[in-house]
Amino acid sequence: MKGSQLTVYVANQSHRIRHMTVVEWILDEAKQAGVQGATVIDATEGIGAHGRYHAARFFELADQPVAVTVVADDSRADVLLDRLRHGGVPLFYTRCPIEYELLGAEGDGPHES
């Protein structure tokens, strides 16, 4: 299948929208857009879109950089991006065209018994 991989970068986890963290909100918006899976990756440090240094600290994880990656067909990716654009939260994202497939599904070769 062909589609897009979207990676949304979150620099400030402490920001809340609709009583959710930004990451929870992105995952909820992805679900509402029909995206069936997402991966959240916590980073130890990074530099944000405005050149500000962000890092996870022992007592303060609110400034820990996070990346949320989703893979979807282009129409669902477009719906998700539209939802995120209108959410009122400044976000940076990347979008790459990809091919994807579910491996190991029933009927897709030998399975352990």
N, C-alpha and C positions, 0 to 999 in steps of 0.2 A: 504494500500500500504506500501511497505517497501522501505527504502532509508537511507539517511544520513542527519544529522543536522551538518552543518559547522558553526562555530563561528570564525570570523576573528577579531583579536584584533588590534586596531590602536592606537598607543601611540602619534603620532605626526601628527595632522591634518593639519599642515601648509605645509607639504611636498606636492608637486604637481607633477603630471605625466600627460603628454599630455594635459596641460592646465586645469586639473581637480584636485580637492582635492583627496586625497587617497580614501576617502569614496565614492565620486562620481565615481571614477575609478573602485572600487570594484563592485559597483552596476551595472555599465555599463558592466563589464566583466561577471557578473552573468547573465545579460540579454542576452549577446552574447552567453553564454553557454547554453541557453534555460531554465534557472531557472525562474520560474514565479512569485516568491515573495521573498522579503527580509525584514528584520526589522533592523533598526539602533537604537541602544540604547546608549544614552550619559550617561557617568558615571561622578561622581563628582571627584573621585580620584582612583588611582590604582598604582600598582608597575609593571613595564614593565619586559620583558624577561631578561634584563641585570641588574635588581635590582634597576633601577632608579624610583624615585617617580614622578608620574604625577598627576596634579590636575588642575581643572578648576579654573581660577582666574577671578575676576570681569572684569579686563581690557584685559585679555589675555586668549582666549579660545583655542588657537592653541595647548596647551599642555593638553587639556582635553581628557581623554581616551574615546574611542568609541568601541563598539562591533557591528559587522555586522553579523547577523544570517540568514542563508538560509536553507531551507529544500528542498531536491530534490531527485530524484531517483539516485542510485549510479553512473550511467553512466554520468549524467549531473554534479554531484558533482566532479567526476574525471576530466571532461573537465574544470570545473571552477578552480580547484586546479592547473591544468597544465597551464592554462592561467595566474594565479596569480604567479606561480613559475617563469615564463618567463617575468614578468613585470618589474623586476629590483628594486622592492621595498621589503625591508625586512619586513616580516609579521609573526606573530605567530597565529596559528589556532588550534582549536580542532575539532575532527570529532567523532560523535557518531552514531551508528546504531539506527534507529527509525522506528516506524510504524506511519503512518499518514493517514488522511482522511479529506475530506471536508464535514463539517456538515451543515445542513440547506439548502442544495442545493435543487432545484426544484424536486419534487417527493420524497423527503426525510422526509416525515411526515407532520404534520399540519402547516399551515402558517397563519399569520394574514391577514385579509381581509381589 
